[in-house]
Amino acid sequence: MSRKSDMAIHNNLTAYVTQKTAVVLLACLLILVPQAAKSQDLFSSAPNVVLILLDDAGVETVGAYGSEIDTPNINKLAEQGVLFKNGHATPVCTPSRTRMLTGTYNFRHYTNFMTLDPSAFTVSEFMQNQGYETLVTGKWQLLGTMRDKVLKGSRPGDAGFQESFVWQVEPLQKGMRYWGPTFEENGSLTRFCDDEFGPDLANEYTLDFIQRKKDGPFFILYSMLLPHDDLRLEMSKWVRTPDSMEAESTKARFHGMMTYADKLIGKIVAAIESEGLTENTIIWLVGDNGTHPEIATRVGDQIIQGGKWTTINRGTHVPFIIKWPAKLAAGQQLDSLVEIMDVFPTLASALGGPVPAGLDGENLLPLMTGVADEVRDAIFMHYAPRHGPNALPWVHTRFIFDKEYKLY
């Protein structure tokens, strides 16, 4: 065979291989491009989520529920979203927080006061698994108590939060939460100056995160420090905020704390609006338990005494407001029986994929879209807070209630 023939064969073979390679590559592109587009569509349509948790605020402290306290920003959330009249949490913080994060009854996961079982699967872990950037700011208090010889709870990272700016991770290093606060930022502890106000610092970190992660999707647990009392103060346990420095009485100070909480919530909402994210951002506001018993608040012609720590309605009845303009009609006021355990299954359903198995909470979207009037007949709570795994509970109460009756 001549050299010329060899070259011809080589050229033909090269052309053939090149042509086949092009065909294969084109076929791959035809497969991958729609899949990538589909993935991009899902990513771009995924709602951002800001979960706002008020600390020790029953329904009587919010203007949208008839309170004498002025809360215009929370009221606006209710006007633009869905207000549940029958929203509940447990009567104290830890059981409510673990119930919310896990979406399960407390008897399934609750081991100790101020403790989140590290083996529990949380809504923040779920959101991270779905491609969300995750953040918690404000109060943590889920690693364990000062009485524990070995801390058996969870740090923010253990619970699925990629970023954190929180007060009270290590119990013995908690410091102050309000003036001159101590925060742990992504594992690094900082004691701030006496003229710096903790709620402002947590709010500023949250605003910065929204700006940095605006291309989303993001999931934020804004675990507010307000309006909880501060037992470590020498005089009154009720603090003055930057806007209420002249407040003297318990009532004036608490009102100042609640209105300042409302102001900070307004800043979060404004940041979302300024980034053009309002339409497809879920803002969910809920309380972790009833108001402190020292606080009495007027609602219409009634004076409501705070019911924290008690299993009566004033201990469990909390603000429960959800705004999601892309999916939910504004101005709804629903009488359906709902609770803090419903956060996880509702958010999982909002993402459009399968809801994790084993959750005890209910998906509230059918209520808010008019498909159903109720998702449950009653709420069951197992309330047994204790200071250590071997300690007796302060109380050991199991109760179930509907809109009319409560059975212990």
N, C-alpha and C positions, 0 to 999 in steps of 0.2 A: 504494500500500500504506500502511496506517495505521501510525502510530507504535506502536500497541499490537501490531500484527502483527509489526513489526520486533523488538520486545522479546521476543516469544514465540519467534521464530526464533533470536534470539541466545541466549536461555536454553536452548533445545533443543540448539543446537550446542555450547554450553559444557558441558552435561551429557554429551553424546556424547563430546566430547574428554576430559573428566574420566574417564568410564567406560573409554574405550580406554586412557588412560594408566595407570589402575589395573590393568587387565588385563595390560598390558605389564610394569609393575613387579612384579606378582605372579608373572608367568612368569619374570622375571629372578631373583626371590628363590627360586623353586622350583629354578632351576638352580644359583644361587650357594650357597645354604645347604648342600645336600649336599656340594658341592665344598669349602666351607669346613670343614664337619664332618670330611670325609675328610682334609683337610690338617691339621686340628687333631689328629685321631686319630694320624696319622703322626708329627706333631711330638711329641705326648705319649708315644708309644711308643718314640721314638728313644732308645737307651741312651746314658747319659753314659759317657765313656771317660777313664780315668786310666792312662796308660802310664808305668810306673816303670822307669827305666833306671839300673841300678847301674853304677858306674864302676870297672872292674878287680876283678871278683868272679866267680871260677869257681864251679862247683857245690860244691866242697869247702868253701866258706865259709858255707854255708847249712845250718842244722840239719835242714831237711826232706829234705836229701840225705845226711844222716848225719854232718854236721860236728860237731866238738867245740865250735864257736862257738855260743853261745846266741842264736837268732833267733826268739823266740816269735811275733812278729807275722807274719813271713813264713811260718812254719810253719802258722799259723792260716789264712792265705790258701790254702795248699796243701790243708789239711784241708777247706776250704769250696769249693774249686774243682778245677782240673785241674793236676796236676804232670806235665810232660813229662820223662822220664828222658834223652831224647836231643835236647836243645835246643842249638843252636849259633849262634855269631856268628863273625866273622873274628877273627884274633889281635890286632888293634889297633883303637883307637877310631874314627878317622875312617871307614875303609871300612865298619865296622859301622853307624855312625850314618847315613851316606848310603844304605847298603843298606836300612836300616829305613825311612827317610823316603821313599825313592822306590819301594821294592818291586821293584827291578830289580838285575840283576847289576852288579858294580862296573865292568866294562869298558864298560858303556853310559853311565856318568855320571861316573866317578871321574877327576878331572883333576889333583889335587894334594892333599898332606896338609893337614889342617885346612881343607878347602875343600868347600863344597856348591855345585855348579854352579847358578847362578841360573836357568838355563833348564829345570832338572829340575822335574817336577810331583810335589809331595809329598803325603803322606797328610794333613798339616795343611791344605794348600790344598783338598784334596778335602773334608775335614770342614767347612771354612768355607763351601765352596760348597753344602753340604747344610744350611746354617742353623745350624751349631754356633758357639758362642763358643769361641775357641781361646787357649791360654796355653802358654808354655814357661817353666820356671824351672830354675835351676841352671847347668849347664855348657852353653855354646854351642860356641865354638871351631870355627866353620865359615865364617869370613869370609876366611881366608888365613893365611899364616905371616909371621913377622918378616923373612924373607928376601925376601918379595915386594915389588917396587918398586910394583906396582899390585895392590891387593886385588881378586881376581876371584871371591870367594865370595859367600855370602848372609848378610844380616842376618836376624834372626827374622821381621821383617815381610815380607821377600822370600819367605820359605818358608811363609807362610800363618798366622803367629801374630799375632793382633790385640793381644795383650798379652805382655810379656816382662819377666822379672826374672832376668838372666843374668850369669854371669861369663865374661870373655874373648870379647868381640866384636872390638874393635880389638886386634890382637896386642900392639902397643906400649903399650897402656893397660890391660893385663889386671890388674895388681896381684896381690894375694893372694886365694886362694880360701877360706882358713879363718879364722884370727884376723886382725882388721883388714882385712876383705875389700873388694874393689872390685866393684860391680855396675852394670850398665847397665839402668835401669828405663825401658822404653819409649823408648829413645833417649837418656835422660839419665844421665850417669855420676856415681856417688857413691862416695866413699871412706869406709867406715864406721870406727868407733872400734876401737882395738886389743882391747878386751874383748868385741867382738861376734863371733859365730861364724857364718861364711858359711852353712853348712848350715841353721842355725836361721832365718836371714833368708829363705832361699829357701823353707823350709817354711812360715813364717808368711805369705808372700805367696800361696802355694798355698792355704792354709786360708782366707784372706780371699776369694780368687777363688771357691772353692767356695760360700762363704756368699753372695756377691754374685750368683752365677750359678746358684743352686740351682733356679730355675725352668727352666733348661736348654733344650736339651741343651748340654753343654760337652765339649770335648776338651782334656785337659791332658797335655803331655809333662813329666813330673817327672824331669828329667835330673840325677840326684843327683851331688853333688861327691864323696861318699864311695863306697868307701874308698880312693880314689886317693892315692898318695904326693904329697908336696909338695917338689919339688927346690929350692925357693927358701928353705927353712929353713936356718939356719946349722948346726944340730947334726944331729938325726935328721930324716929325710924323713917319718917317721911321726908324725903329730900326736897330741897329747892332746885329747880332746873334753871338754866340760863335765862329763861323767860319768866321765872317766878321767884326771883331772889328776895322779894319783900314778903313772901307768904309766911304766915305765922302759925295758924291753926292747922290741925290735922286735915280738916276738910279743904282748906285753901291749898295746902301742899299737895294733897292727893289730886285735886282738880288740876293743879299745875302739871303734875306728872302725866296725867292722862291727856291733857291738851298738847303736851310736848310730844308724847308718843304719836298723837295724830299728826302733828307737824312733820315728824320724821317720816311717817308713812306717806305724807304728801310729797316729800322730796323723792321717794322711791318711784311713785307714780309719775311725777314730772320727768324724771330721768328716762323712764321707759317711753314716755310720749316724745321727748326731745330726740330720741334715737329712732323714732318711727316704728316702734315695736308694739304699740298699743293693741292693734287689731288681733294679733295672734300671740298674746301673752295672757296666761292665766294668772290672775292675782287672787289668792285665797287667804282670807283673814279668819283666824279662829283663836279662841282663848284656851288656855291650858287647864283652867279650873275657875271656880267662883272667886269673888273679891274677898279680900281680907276682912274678918269680922269686925275690925275697928272702924271700917268705912261704912257709912250710911249715905245712900244716894236717893235723891228724889226722882221719881218717875211719875209724872202727872200729879195726882193727889196722894200718892203713896210714898212712904219712905222704905227703901229696901236695904236691909242690913246684909252685909257681905256674908257668904256662906262657905268660904273655903274650909276644907278639912271635914265638912259635914256631908252626909249622903242625902240631904234634902235637896229640893230643886235649886235653891240658891247656891248650892255647892257645885252643881254640874251644868247649869244653864249658862252657855257662853255665846259670845258673838260668833256668827258663822255666815260669812259673806263671800261670794265667788263672782268674779268678773272675767269674762272671756268674750269680747265683742264678736269674734269670728264665728262663734257657735251658739251663744246664749243670748236670748232676748233680754233687753234691759228692763229694770223696774219690777222684776218679779218679787213677790213676797209669798213664800211657801210655808205651809203649816206641817209639812212632812217631818217625820221623826228621823233625825240624822245625828251622827256622832263623829268624833275625831278619828276613829278607826277607819272611816270611809275614805280618808285622804288617799291612801295607797291604791286601792282598786279603782278609784275614780280617775286618778292621774294615769294609771296604766291603761285604762280604757280610752282616755283622751288621746293617747298616742296611736291608737288604731290597731295595735297588735294584740296578741293573746295576753290575758291577765295571768300572772303567776299563780300556780296552784297553792292551796293551803291558806289563803287569806280568809279572814272572818268578816272583814268589812264589806260594805255594799258599794256598788257603782252608782253614783248619784246622777249621772248624765240622763237617764230616763226621766227623772223628776224635773230636771232643768230644761229639758227639751219638750216637755208636755206629753211624753209617751206613757208615764205612770204617775199615780198620785202618791203612792207609798212604795218603799222598797223593803220595809220591815213592819212587823206588828208591835215590837217592843225592843228595848235595849237592855242587855245583860251586862252587869259590871261585877268584877271580882276585885275588891278593894282591900288590900292587906299590906299597907306600907310597913316596913321594918328597917331597923338600922344595921342589921347584919344578917348573914345567911342562917345563923343559928339562933337569932333573937326572936322573941315573940313579936307578932305584929302589934302596932299601936292599937289598931282595930282589925277585926277580921270579919268583913262584911261582904256578903254576896246579895245582890238585889237585882230585880228585874222590874222595869216600869214601862208603861205606855203613856198616852196623853192624859189618862185619868187616874190610874192606880199604880202603886208601888208595892212589891212583895219582897220581904226580906227572908 
